């Protein structure tokens, strides 16, 4: 339920939304944390890109896979360049 509520806030950039995203970024539940990092990304917070990059190295396989999915989902050229460099090969939308 929390993950869906966070997803419903995507696109918001106000301080209250950013605070909610930041709080849930530390969730042990991958989908909740993933939706929070995507919310931060779409709120223009650079640390979201850095968090996704860090999660690609996570010992938690679910979080690692989620980070790679999210990188593709953002369609952010900077993240795609990172992914292409790390994974090799071309990425398409």
Secondary structure, DSSP 8 states (H G I E B T S, - for coil): -HHHHHHTTTT--SHHHHHHHHHHHT-SSHHHHHHHHHHHHHTT-HHHHHHHHHHTT-S-HHHHHHHHHHHHHHT-HHHHHHHHHHH-S----
